Amino acid sequence: MANNYQVPFGSHQQPESLVIHCSDGRFQAHFRRFVVEHLGVEEYALIAVPGGCHFLTLLDYLPKFSWVGWRWVKFLVDVAKPKKVILIGHDDCLWYKDFRFSLDRHDTREKTIHDLKGVKAGVESRFQLRAEAYFARLDGGQVVFEAVG
């Protein structure tokens, strides 16, 4: 029989932000540190899927996938009532590099940034919420987060 592990439940506050980023395990700790330490967001709702916010851009290619993604976001906006949405994409994203999901795997940085900008605009127009987008690039042994217009 396993021992029980207990942690305090927390403040029971509504999350102040909704964060959407890639589920790549190599970047999880970096994303969390950036959101909590740099952006100062302690409580947030999270959608983490392979490729991050790309799932909201596939209307022509995978319309049902896109529809479900926007429904997830709408659900979290409705129940969590975040003040803003934070979108994070990153270098060396395996989703963007996979031939099944992109015709051009050579410039994944530009494609990721393009998607971040499009989803940012989509979130702001659909939900009248402020959205922020960031790209996490690799620089030597560091992960550097850059704001995306």
KELOMI-681231 format. One line per 3 residues: number of its first residue (from 1); their letters; for each residue x, y, z of C-alpha. Coordinates in nm, 4 decimals. Example, Ala and Ser with C-alpha at 12.3 -4.5 7.8 and 13.67 -1.06 7.14 Angstrom:
BEGIN
1 = AS = 1.2300 -0.4500 0.7800  1.3670 -0.1060 0.7140
//
This chain:
BEGIN
1 = MAN = 0.0000 0.0000 0.0000  0.1377 0.3390 -0.1022  0.1828 0.6235 0.1432
4 = NYQ = -0.0375 0.9258 0.1053  0.1205 1.2455 -0.0119  -0.0460 1.5687 0.0947
7 = VPF = 0.0014 1.9242 -0.0226  -0.1933 2.2371 0.0758  -0.4695 2.3196 -0.1687
10 = GSH = -0.3744 2.6864 -0.1996  -0.5558 3.0139 -0.1891  -0.8718 2.9010 -0.3687
13 = QQP = -0.8505 3.2156 -0.5797  -0.9573 3.2428 -0.9396  -0.6509 3.2196 -1.1618
16 = ESL = -0.5458 3.5591 -1.2895  -0.4296 3.4223 -1.6245  -0.4810 3.1431 -1.8718
19 = VIH = -0.1482 3.0106 -2.0009  -0.1201 2.8118 -2.3238  0.2124 2.6507 -2.4106
22 = CSD = 0.3721 2.3379 -2.5508  0.3795 2.0201 -2.3451  0.7461 1.9514 -2.4335
25 = GRF = 0.9026 1.8230 -2.1104  1.2347 1.9907 -2.1894  1.0751 2.3333 -2.1449
28 = QAH = 0.8224 2.2853 -1.8610  1.0403 2.4144 -1.5772  1.1495 2.7122 -1.7890
31 = FRR = 0.7910 2.8033 -1.8793  0.6802 2.7831 -1.5157  0.9726 2.9932 -1.3908
34 = FVV = 0.9082 3.2551 -1.6590  0.5366 3.2799 -1.5805  0.5770 3.2837 -1.2015
37 = EHL = 0.9073 3.4656 -1.1503  0.9229 3.7046 -1.4458  0.5554 3.7728 -1.5164
40 = GVE = 0.4577 3.7454 -1.1486  0.1615 3.5156 -1.2153  0.1203 3.2727 -0.9247
43 = EYA = -0.2250 3.1333 -1.0005  -0.3086 3.0353 -1.3578  -0.5147 2.7935 -1.5608
46 = LIA = -0.3088 2.5923 -1.8095  -0.3515 2.4304 -2.1472  -0.0346 2.2420 -2.2428
49 = VPG = -0.0481 2.0420 -2.5657  0.2161 1.9429 -2.8202  0.2998 2.2557 -3.0200
52 = GCH = 0.1234 2.4946 -2.7828  -0.1255 2.7373 -2.9352  -0.0944 2.5908 -3.2852
55 = FLT = -0.4127 2.3926 -3.2219  -0.6072 2.7175 -3.2526  -0.4691 2.7866 -3.6021
58 = LLD = -0.5618 2.4699 -3.7876  -0.9051 2.5777 -3.9113  -0.8376 2.4926 -4.2776
61 = YLP = -0.6205 2.1849 -4.2172  -0.7910 2.0224 -3.9149  -1.1146 2.2165 -3.8525
64 = KFS = -1.2452 1.9865 -3.5776  -0.9135 2.0120 -3.3958  -0.9317 2.3917 -3.4075
67 = WVG = -1.2982 2.3926 -3.3009  -1.2209 2.1781 -2.9951  -0.9245 2.4005 -2.9051
70 = WRW = -1.1313 2.7177 -2.9126  -1.4005 2.5405 -2.7035  -1.1359 2.4527 -2.4402
73 = VKF = -1.0234 2.8143 -2.4300  -1.3823 2.9400 -2.4096  -1.4558 2.6984 -2.1252
76 = LVD = -1.1553 2.8172 -1.9243  -1.2301 3.1829 -1.9974  -1.5885 3.1293 -1.8795
79 = VAK = -1.5077 2.9381 -1.5591  -1.1682 3.0779 -1.4591  -1.2405 3.4360 -1.5703
82 = PKK = -0.8745 3.5208 -1.6341  -0.7704 3.8820 -1.6818  -0.5301 3.7853 -1.9593
85 = VIL = -0.4094 3.4990 -2.1742  -0.0388 3.4175 -2.1982  0.0805 3.2292 -2.5067
88 = IGH = 0.4266 3.0734 -2.5212  0.5986 2.9078 -2.8164  0.9552 2.7817 -2.8295
91 = DDC = 1.2605 2.6915 -3.0368  1.3139 2.3329 -3.1448  0.9440 2.2492 -3.1133
94 = LWY = 0.9039 1.8887 -3.2206  0.5412 1.9477 -3.3257  0.6400 2.2176 -3.5727
97 = KDF = 0.9281 2.0030 -3.7007  0.7053 1.7010 -3.7711  0.6149 1.6615 -4.1396
100 = RFS = 0.2564 1.5584 -4.0578  0.1722 1.9052 -3.9301  0.3768 2.1439 -4.1388
103 = LDR = 0.4638 2.1584 -4.5056  0.7681 2.3736 -4.4330  0.9764 2.2396 -4.1446
106 = HDT = 1.2744 2.4599 -4.2207  1.1670 2.7830 -4.0545  0.9836 2.6619 -3.7489
109 = REK = 1.0702 2.9788 -3.5559  0.8896 3.2027 -3.8053  0.5923 2.9651 -3.8261
112 = TIH = 0.5652 2.9505 -3.4470  0.5837 3.3302 -3.4170  0.3257 3.3686 -3.6952
115 = DLK = 0.0905 3.1344 -3.5085  0.1491 3.3150 -3.1768  0.0554 3.6481 -3.3384
118 = GVK = -0.2549 3.5008 -3.5019  -0.3785 3.3340 -3.1847  -0.3067 3.6482 -2.9817
121 = AGV = -0.5283 3.8485 -3.2192  -0.7921 3.5731 -3.2131  -0.8068 3.5626 -2.8329
124 = ESR = -0.8329 3.9397 -2.8089  -1.1143 3.9625 -3.0651  -1.3132 3.6560 -2.9491
127 = FQL = -1.2970 3.7153 -2.5757  -1.2101 4.0854 -2.5391  -0.9203 3.9789 -2.3202
130 = RAE = -0.5667 4.1055 -2.3221  -0.3262 3.8488 -2.4624  0.0499 3.8356 -2.4411
133 = AYF = 0.2689 3.6175 -2.6600  0.6258 3.5058 -2.5998  0.8794 3.3010 -2.7904
136 = ARL = 1.1357 3.1029 -2.5888  1.4566 3.0780 -2.7872  1.7627 2.8759 -2.7042
139 = DGG = 2.0794 3.0791 -2.6572  2.3719 2.8613 -2.5585  2.2701 2.6957 -2.2335
142 = QVV = 1.9922 2.9466 -2.1630  1.6275 2.9841 -2.2567  1.5545 3.3483 -2.3455
145 = FEA = 1.1928 3.4684 -2.3598  1.1091 3.7397 -2.6126  0.7797 3.9250 -2.6390
148 = VG = 0.5989 3.8697 -2.9691  0.4027 4.1648 -3.1127
//
